[in-house]
Amino acid sequence: MCRLLHALYGLKQAGREWYLHFYDTMLELGFARCQPKHAVFYRYKDKDALIVAVDIDDLTMVGNMHQVISMFKEQLSCKFKIKDLGELCWLLGIKVK
């Protein structure tokens, strides 16, 4: 018998465990979760605003200043291995301009 210390990729509970880990990280970074949509997180500090939408392990973010987004990416890269795909062009089959 083996006892798993973390969820394995591909198991039913793996997605839930990933979300809980990500949620805890977002709380540490000062974000709040949108109550109607639990996949949306937001942070307002002074005049800076940042909104992050999560789709499985993909993030879409929007902020009022490019510096705020860059700082968030740096904070996130300290917690997770990330890949920046640049500016948003397509989202869920919809072209974004």
ChimeraX attribute file (.defattr): number of C-alpha atoms within 10 A of each C-alpha:
attribute: neighborCount
match mode: 1-to-1
recipient: residues
	/A:1	3
	/A:2	4
	/A:3	5
	/A:4	7
	/A:5	6
	/A:6	10
	/A:7	14
	/A:8	12
	/A:9	11
	/A:10	8
	/A:11	9
	/A:12	10
	/A:13	12
	/A:14	14
	/A:15	16
	/A:16	13
	/A:17	15
	/A:18	15
	/A:19	16
	/A:20	12
	/A:21	11
	/A:22	16
	/A:23	18
	/A:24	11
	/A:25	16
	/A:26	18
	/A:27	13
	/A:28	10
	/A:29	13
	/A:30	12
	/A:31	19
	/A:32	17
	/A:33	17
	/A:34	13
	/A:35	9
	/A:36	7
	/A:37	9
	/A:38	13
	/A:39	16
	/A:40	19
	/A:41	21
	/A:42	18
	/A:43	18
	/A:44	13
	/A:45	8
	/A:46	6
	/A:47	7
	/A:48	13
	/A:49	15
	/A:50	19
	/A:51	19
	/A:52	19
	/A:53	17
	/A:54	15
	/A:55	11
	/A:56	11
	/A:57	10
	/A:58	10
	/A:59	12
	/A:60	13
	/A:61	18
	/A:62	15
	/A:63	17
	/A:64	12
	/A:65	12
	/A:66	10
	/A:67	11
	/A:68	14
	/A:69	19
	/A:70	12
	/A:71	11
	/A:72	13
	/A:73	15
	/A:74	11
	/A:75	13
	/A:76	15
	/A:77	13
	/A:78	9
	/A:79	10
	/A:80	10
	/A:81	7
	/A:82	13
	/A:83	9
	/A:84	8
	/A:85	7
	/A:86	6
	/A:87	10
	/A:88	12
	/A:89	11
	/A:90	10
	/A:91	9
	/A:92	6
	/A:93	7
	/A:94	8
	/A:95	9
	/A:96	9
	/A:97	7
